[in-house]
Amino acid sequence: MERFKRACTAQNSRHATCALLAACFGSTWAAAAERDTSTNGEPDEVTVAGTRLSQTAGSAHVIKRDALDRFHYDDAHQVLTTVPGVYVRGEDGMGLRPNIGIRGVSSDRSKKLTLMEDGILFAPAPYSAPAAYYFPLIDRMQAVRVLKGPAAISYGPQTVGGAIDLITRDIPFERRGSADLSLGQFAFRKTHLTYGASDEHMGFLIEGMHLANNGFKELDGGGDTGFARNEWMVKGRYSPNPYSVRPHEFQIKLGYSDEGSNESYLGLSDQDAAATPYRRYVASKYDRMDWHRNQVVLRHNVQVSRAFEVTTTAYRQQFSRSWNRFKGIAGADTNSVLSDPNSSQNQVYYGALRGTSDASSRGEHLLIGPNQRDFLAFGVQTQLRYAQATGPIRHRAELGVRYHYDEVDRLHADDRYAMTGGVPIRVAAEPTHIAADNKAFTHALAMHLTDAITWGPVSLTPGVRFESIHGRYEDRLTGKRDGAVTAMVLPGAGAYVALTKEFGVLAGVHRGFSPPPPGDSKNNKPELSVNYEAGLRYSDKLLRTEAIGFYNDYSNITSLCTASSGCLDKNIDRQFDAGAARIYGVELYAESAIPVPTGYRVPVRAAYTYTNTEFLNAFTADDPLIGKVQPGDYMPYVPAHQISGGVGIESKRWSLNVGGTFVDAMRERAGRAEPARFDRTDAYFLLDVSGSVNVTKRVQFYANARNLLDSVYVVSHRPFGARPGAPRWVTAGVRVDF
């Protein structure tokens, strides 16, 4: 296959072989291969904003399939912490609902990032309710792109922190399939199957994955605390005339996902967390999340000429979830009870959570019930790409236009349960309480224009984004209706100057933007910032290193309330404006795959991030993570220091890799003084080890040990008490290619 690729890039792009490659891999590859060749005539594998990754005018990282295969991670948190500037907030220890932040933006439910799968927004309602309660299974992906700096303006609506694009598996060039089966501790089991084939005119891929375990937490009275997830994807393509000088292709992608997880927001008091860190109180006995999602994506790609390409995509996705869970104690604040369980006023409520005392009053009742939310999102987007040389100057321009609609329909209810004989029993005499019944929806028109301009050693990438957002909100309990239109122009520009063939400097500036959700148009303003970055990069065939400094200057930083941060139902997805703030830091990165004699290679990587945050205004917010703030206070859930690294040795027959991650302690509430124990997470270090043996060219056995040192640490106290990261977890499996 590489022989065919080289034939295309060696100025033979109109050969029939190249038309076939365009049909199989998409004409985007054919155009990129023709435009972007390295010194040896081979196509560069990765381009960002129209330039090769090594010369892009901004911070960008691509985690490729070989890196993903080294540890077979099924938790997106573990994959993304290998990228500098990316932070995660643990929650359930298994990454079911990731909390991801970039360059200091809030990590809560990844709501301040633009999240995509194959270039399509995948958050259930990225404008109306951006909290990402869905995240695709990371082990299905063939690559992960993380874009920061000026490149982010091509991928709104969130442009403050950056964008993450998950790239799914390609339709194979030939008939091919695989089966990946593994088992492990806590009844872990994974089944991952793929099969596909192609000819000149059409191709298909079928992929299915089942991931499940029984959980590592021990529920008082017994019970399953794990989950089961299923994901299916079908891809198809059809090229009417692959030998045409203007080839075009139709593509379809269908997806279905579901989950059933016995997961809870209820944690422990710190004294119980120290004694039995993996315990779960009986008050969470009935907690369970169930959701399902379906997706349809239709795409048409046409290579109008050697210089001009058009890709149009229509998409539709539905997501429905119901989380029946513990929501609180009727007569007390749960966090206050767990932060001081031995006080005289809290002991009776503490006993209600643990099941050690029966309820004797209505105030001791537990509030338990479903939060039902139904989401719909659909849209159509078109990208026009143009590549042309004007004398010594090369242009790679892209114009993108997207119409998007999304909505969220919420119905939150709870019933009263009385602890009786160590078991929560429904109080039949008490009516069901409807806590929220509302709907929000948004129409959005977005456009972006970028041009990667290369003149000798200089690459400039100016760009601009435009967002026009019309949001509406309807509260069926109060009769409130609200609507607003937000329009914003977001410019940006980046530059890279190659001082030598391998070494260069980069700098960029862009306007950061996070749109306000529908619901309170009189008070809500968009989050706005001016973001700067500058640094150095060295890249050759064996080594890539970067040192980048960033500074985000906010004129208005915002907080968006979620249940995961402990917000009340009336404040869910409500925004609080905090005014001026600043976030700055440094990112260091290095990776290499060092060849050594006798056919071995040594992959090495290291990433370090330092971050400082500061509010510049005094204000008060009902978001429990914020509270009452004074100028100079630090922001919650941003570690000052984060380090990730790995080293291994690999050959054609076997491999052994070791990876480590250190995350500094994080405050869980804004402030400047040293936080109390109940208001901070633990610093932690995780050591992971993975090995594999290729029995034949088609059969591989592998084993992984996660958290090999069995570190015990608290990842969060929000919304209700201390919750731990996962303990040591060993799995083993076999992969067969056919």
N, C-alpha and C positions, 0 to 999 in steps of 0.2 A: 504493500500500500504506500509506503514511503517513496518507492520508486515512482509511483504515479503522481504523488504530490510534488516531487522534485521536477517531474516533467512539466507540470503546470507552472511552477514558479520560474522555470528557466525560459521565460518568454515564449511559452507555447500554450498560452491560456485559451486559445481558440481551438485547440485540438479536441477531438471528440472525447478523449479520456477526461479532459477538464470539465466538459459538460456533464459527464457522468459523476465526477466528484462533486460538482455543484449540486446535482440532484440528490446525492446521498448525504452530503454534509451541509447543504445550504449554500446559496450563492454568496452569502456574506463571507464564508471562508474563502471561496474562490477569489472574490475581490480583494480580500485582505491578503491572501497569499500572493496575488499579483502585485499589490502595492507595497507590502511590507516584507522585504527579504533581508535576511542578515547577510553578513559578508561571505558566507559559504553557500549562498543561494538557497538556503532552506527557509521556509516560512517561520516567522516568529509565532510561537504557540498562543500568546496572550497579547491582546491589545486593549487599551483603556483610553477612552475619549479620542480614538483615532490614532494613537501613537503606541509604540511598543512599551511594555511595562517598564523596561529599564530606562526609558526616556520620557515617561509621562510627566506632565507638568503638575504634579500633585502627589498626594499620598494614596497609594492603592496597593492592595495585597490580594493575591490569588492563592487559595489553598487547593492544590491539585489532587487528583485521585490517588496518586502514590502516597501522598502525605496522609490522606484520609484512611488509607488501607493499613497504615503502620500500626494503629491502635484499635481500629474497628469501633470507634466511639459511636454510641447511640444517643449521646447527650450533647446537644448543640453548644452548651456552655463550655465543655472541654475542648471542642474544636476552636471556638472563637477566642478563647483566652490566649491562643498562640499568636494572635495578631496584636501588635502594640496599639495602645489607645482604645482598646475594646475592654469594657468591664462587664461583669455579670454579677447578679445577685441570686444566690441560691435560694431555694424555697422548699422543694419536695425531695431533693437529693437525686432526682432522676431526670431533671430537665424537661418535664412535661409541658410547662408553660414558661418558657425562658424569659428572664428579665435581663435585657442587654442594653448597655449604654455605650456611647462613643464620645470620647473627649469631654467627659464630665457631664453630659446631658443625663437626665433621669433614666435609670435603667428599669424602673417599675413598668412591667408588662411590655417592655420594648416600644413604648408608645411614642417616643421621640425620634424613631428611626424610620426610614423608608425601607420596607421589607418586600422583597420580590422573589418570585420563582420564575426563572426563564424570562426575566424582564417584566413580569406581570405582578402587580400588587397582590399580596396574598393575605394580609390582615383582614379579618372579617368585615370591618367597615373602617377603612383607613382615614376617612374624613369625619364621619359622624361619631365614631367611637374607636379611636386608634389603638386602644389596648389590645395586644395581640394574644388572645387566648388560644390561638391555633398557631402551630409551628410545624412545618413538614419534618418527617423523620430524616435526620441528617445523614444517616448511613446509606440512604438511597441516592445521594448526590454524587456527581462526578467532579464537581468543583464548587468552591465558594468564593465569591468576590466581595471584598470589603473596600468601599470607596469613601474617602474622606477629602476634605478640602474643596477646591473649586469644582472637581468632578461631580460633587453631590448635586449641583444645580440641574443636572440632566435627569435626576431621579426623585422628583418631589412626590408628595407634598412636603415631607419633612426634610429640610436641608441644613439644619443647625449642626447635627452631629455627623450624619453621613448615611450611607445606604449599604444594605447587604443584599446580594443577589445570589440565590441558590440555583445552580445549574444542574438540571436533571440529566439522566443518561441519554445518549444519542441512540438513534436507530442504527443498528450495526450495518456495516458495509456488506457483510456476508451472513449466511445462516449461522446463528450463534446463540448459546444460552448458558445459564449458570444457575447453580443451586448452592446457597450458603446456609448451613445449619449449625446452630450452636446452643449449648446448654451451660448452666452455671449455678452459682449459689443463689439462694432465695427463690428457687424454682425458676430461674431465668431461662427463657427459651426464645430463640429467634429463627424464623424461616424467611429466607429472601430468595425469590425465584425471578429469573428473567429469561425471555426468549424473543428473538427477532430475526428478521431476514429482509433482504433487499434485492431488487434487480434494477435495470436502468430506469424503469418508469415508476415503481412504487416500492414501499417498504413499510414495515410495522415493527413495533416493540410492545411486548406485554410484560409488565412488572408487578409483582405482588410481594408485600412484606407483612409479617406478623411478628410483633414484639410484645413480650409479656413477662411478668414476674409476680411473685406473691408478696413482695414488699419486705423491707428490712426493719420496719417499725413493729412493735409488739403492742397490740391493742388490748387494753384491760378487758378481761373476759374472753379473749380470743377473737380471731377474725382475720380475714385477708386485708392487707394494707397495700397491695400492689395494683397493677393495672394491666390492661390488654389493649393494644392498638393494632389496627389494620390499615394498610394503605395499598391502593391499586392504581396503576396508571397504564393507559393504552395510548400509544402514539402511532400515527400513520402519516404517510406522505404520498403525494402523487405528482409526477412531473409529466405533462402531456407530451413534450418533445425535448428530452434532455440534450439533444444534439443541436438545438437551436442556438443561434448567436445571441438571442435574447431569451435565455431559459427562464421559465417561471415555475413555481411549485406551490402546491396546496398542502397544508399540514393541519392535522387535528390532534388534540390531546384531550383525553378524558381522564378524570381523576375521581376517586372515592376514598374517603377516610372515615374512620370512626374510633372512638375510645370509650372504654369504661374503666374508671379509676376510683379506687376507694381512698380518695385523698381529702385532706382536711386543712383548714386554716388554723386549727387549734393546736397550739404548742404546749410547752411546759413552763412551770416556774423554774428559775435558775437552780434552785436547790434540787429539784427533781431531775433537771437536765444533767447536773453534775453526777447524780447517783445512778440514774438509769436513762442515758441520753436517747435511747431509741424507743422509749415508752410512748404510748398514746393513751390519753385519758378516755374513759368510757363515754364521756359526754359527746365524743365524736363518732360513736358507734354507727350512726346511720349516714355518715357523710359519704357521698358518692357523686362523681361527675360523669355524665353521659353526654356525648356529642357525636354528631355526624356531619360530614361535609361532602359536597359534590362540586365538580368543576368541569367546565367545557371551555376549550380554547381553540379558535379557528385562526389560521394564519395563511397569508398569501405573500409570497416573495417573488419579485421580478427584477432581473438584471436588465434594466432598460438599455444600458450601454456599458462599455468598459468602465466608465466613470460614474455612472448614476444607477442607484439601486433604491427600490421602494419596498418596504415591509409593512403590511397592514395586519393588525391583530384585533379580533373581537373575543371577548371573554365574559363569562358569567359564572358566579360561584355562590352557593348557599351554605350557610353554617348555622346549625341549631344546637344549642347546649342547654342542659338543665343541671345545675349543681345543687343538690340537696345537701345542706351542711349546717353545722353549728354556727349561729350568728351572734350569740351573746347570752348574757344572764339578764333576766328581766329587771332585777333590782340593783345592778351594779355594773361598773365598767370592767370588762374582763381583763383588760391590760392592767388596770390598777390592782385587781385581785391577784394576778400572777406576779406582779412586781413586788408585792408585799403580802404574801399569802398568810403570814402568821399574825397579822394584826387582828385585834378583837373583832373589828367590823367585817373583816374579809374571811375569817375562818369558815363560816357557814357556807359562803359561796365557793370557797376553795374545795370544801367537801362535796359540794354539788357537782363540780367538774370531775373530781376523782371517783365519785360514786361511793364515798365513805360515809355519807350521811344522807338521810332521806329528806326530801323537801317538806318544810312545815309551813310555808307561806308562798304567796304568789310571787314575791320578790326573788325567791330561789328557783323559780321555773327557768328552764333552758329554752331559748328561742331557736328552733330548728325548722328549716323549710327550704324549698327550691327557689333558686334564682334562675328563671327561664329567660333566655334571650335568643331571638331569631334574627339572623343577619342575611342581607342580600347585597351583592355588589355585581355590577356589570359595566361594560364600557367598550370603547373601540379606540385604538391608537394607531398612528401611522408614523413611521420614521422614513425620512428621505435622506439618503447619504450620497454625498458627491465628493469625488476625489479627482483632483486635477493639478497639474503643475503649470505655474506661470513663470516662465524663465527659471531662475534658480529657486523659486519659492514653491513649496508644495502645500496644497490645501486639502484637508479632510473635514468637510463640513457636514453637520447633521441638523436637520430640522425635525422636531417631533411635535405632534399634536395629539392630545388625548381628551376625550369626553368620558367622564366617569360618574356613575351614580352609586350611592350606597345608603343603606338604612339599617337601623337597629330598633327592634321592638322588645321592650323590657316588661316583664311581669315578675315581680319579686314578692314572695309571700313567706310567712312563717307561722308555725303553730307552737303552742306551749307544751313542754314536756316536764314532768316531775320525776326527779331521781327517786326510784323506789326499789329497795333491795339491791342496789348496785346496778340498776338498769334504767335508762330513760324511758318513761311511759307517757304516751300521748294523753293530755288532759282533755277528755272528750267534751267537757262542759264549756271549754274556752273556744270561741270562734277563730277561724283562720284570719290572720291579719294581713292585709294587702299593703306592703310597704312601698311599692313603686309600680306604676302602670303608665308607661309613656313610650313615645316613639320619636326618633330623630332621623332625618334623612337629608342628603346633600347632593346637589348637582354641582359638578366642578368641570371647568374647562382649563386645561393646562397646555402650555406651549414652551418649548425650549429651542434655542439656536446656539450651536457651538461650532467653532472652526479651529481645528488643530493646524497651526501654521508652522511649517518647518523651513528654516533658511540656514543651511549649513549646520553649525553646531547648536543653533538656537531653535527651541520649540516654544511657541506661544499658543495658549488655548483660551481665548476670550469666549465668553458665553453669557447668555441671559435667559432667565426663566420668567414666565408670566403665569400667575394663578388667579382665576376668577371663581369664587366659591360662594354658592347660594345655599345656605343651611336653614332648615326648619325644625321646630321642636313642638311637640304636642304632649301635654300632661293630662291624662284622662282622669286623674284623681282630683286635680284642682281646676281643670279647665283652662290652664295657662297655655297660650300659644305664642310662639316667638320665632322670629326669622331675621336674617341679616345677610348682607352681601359683603364679602371681603375680596378685594382685588389688590394684587401685589406684584411689583416688578422686582426681580431678584437678579442683579448682575454679578458677575464673577470673572476672574481671570487668573491664569497660572502661567508660569514660565519655567523652562528648564534650559540651562546652558551647559553644554558638554565641554569641559575644560580639556579633557583628553577623551579618547575613545571610550574609556570605561568610567571616568569620574566626572561628576558634574554637580551643579548647585541648582536648587529649585526654590521657588517662592510663589505664593498665591494669596488671593484675598477674595472673599465672596460674601454675599448677604445671606445670613442664616434666617430661616423662617419656619415657624410651626403654627398651623392655623388653629383658631379657636373652634371648639366643638359647638354645635347648635345648642341653644338653651338659655343664654343670658347675654343677649347682644348688647344691652345697654352698658354692661360693665366689662365684658371681655374684649381684650385686644390681642392681636396676634403676638406670638413670641418673635422678637426681632433681635438680631445681633449682626455684628461685622466680625468675620472670622479671618484670622491671618495665620499663615504658616510659612516656614522657611527652613531649609536644611541642605544636607549633603547626601549624595548617593554614589556608591561605587557598585558597578555590576559588570561581571564578565561571565565566561562559560561556567566557572566553578564557584563563584562567590557573589553574593549580593549583600550589601550593607547600607544602612540608612541611619541618619541622625536628623530628626525633624523636631523643631519647636513649634508650638501652636499657642495662639492667644485668641479667645472668644470674648468679644466686648459686647455685652448685652445692654440694649436700651430698655428692654422689657423681657424678663425671664418669667416663665409661667409654670404652674404646677397643676396637673390634671388628676383629680381624685379618682381612686379605684378602690374596690373592696380589698384588694391584696395589700394595700397600704393601711387599711383599717378605717376607711371612710364610711360614713353612714349612708344608708340607701338614698336619702334625699340629696346627697352630694356626689353620687356616682357620676363620673364623666363631667363633673363641674370643674371649671377652670378658676384658678386664683392667680392674679397678677402680682408679681413681686418687684417689678421695676428693675433698676440697674443692677448688674452683677458682672463678674468676670471669672473666667476659667482659663488657666494657662498651664502648660506643662511641656514635657520633653518625651519623645519616643525614640528608642534605639532598637535596631533590628539587624540581625545577621543570619544568613543561612548559606549552607554549602553542602555539596555532595562530593566528598573528596575521594577520587579513585586511588586505590592502593594496589600493589602488585598481586598477582594471581587471581585477578577478576573480582576482587572485593571493592566495596565503596563504603565510605563512612559519612552518612548524613548527619549534619549538625545544624542546629538552629538555636537562636536565643532572642528574646524580646524583653524589653524593660520599658515601663511607663511611669513617669512621675507626674502627678496632677495636683494642682492647688485650686481651690474654689473659694469664692467670697461673695456674699450678698453685700450690696452697697446702700440699700435702703432699709428703713425700719417699717415693718408691716406685721399683720397678724392674719393667718389663714386657718380655715377649719380642716385642712389636710393634716392628719396626725404626723406626717413626716416633716412638716414645716413648723406649725405652731406660731409662737411669737418670736419674731426675728429682729435682731439689731444689726446695724452696719458692722461688717467685719465677720459675721457668723459664717461658718463653713456649711456646705450643702451635705445632705445625707447620701449614703450609699455610693460614695466615691472614694476608693482607696488611694492614699497618697502614693503608695508604691505597689507595683505589680511586676512580677518576673515570671517568665516562662522559658523553658529550654528543653532541649532533647538531643540525644546522641545515639547512634546505633552502628551496627555493622551488618552489611547485606551482601549476599551473593545470589547466584542463580538458584541455589539449592536451599538456602536457609537465611533467616534474618533474626536479629535481636535488637530491640529498641527500648530505650529508657527515657521517660519524660518526667519533668517536674514543673510544678506551678506553685508560686508563692503569692498570696493575696493578703495585703495589709488589713488590719482591723478597720472597720468602717463605722462611723457614727450613723445611727438610725433616726436621728432627729436633728434638725438644724441647730447650730449653736457654736460656741467657741471654747467654752470650758471643757475639761476632760469629762466625757459622757459617763453617766452611771452605767453599771453592768447591764441593766435592762435596756439601755439605749445604745448599745454597740454590739457589733458582731465580733467574732474571734478572728485574729490573724491565723492563717493556716498554710501548711505546705503539703502538697499531694505528690506522691511518687507513683508513677505508673510504669509497668513493664509489659512488653509484648514480644512474642516470638512466633516464628512460623517455619514450617518445613515443607518444601515442595517435593512430594513423593514422586510425582511425574510432572510433565508439562501442564497437565490438566487437573491435578489433584493437590490441594494444599491443606495441611493441618495447621491450626494456629491456636494460641492461648494468650489470654490477657489477664493481668492483675491490676485492678484499679485501686488506688489508695493503699498501696502495698504495706505502708507503715501503720495502717489502721488508725490514722489520726482521727480524733474526736473533736468536733468543733461546731459552734453555733453559727449558722448562716443567716439567721433572721429572727427578730422578735416581733415582727409585724406580720399580720395584724393582731394575733393573740398568742404571745408567748414564744419561748425559745424552740426553734426547730433545727435539727441537726443536718449536716451533710451525710452522704452515704458512707458506710464503713468499708473495710476491705471487701472487694468483690471480685471473685475469680470466675472466668468463663473460658470455655474451649469450644472449638468448632472445626468444621471442615468445609472447604469450598471446592466445588467441582465445576469445571468449564466444559461445555460440550458443543 
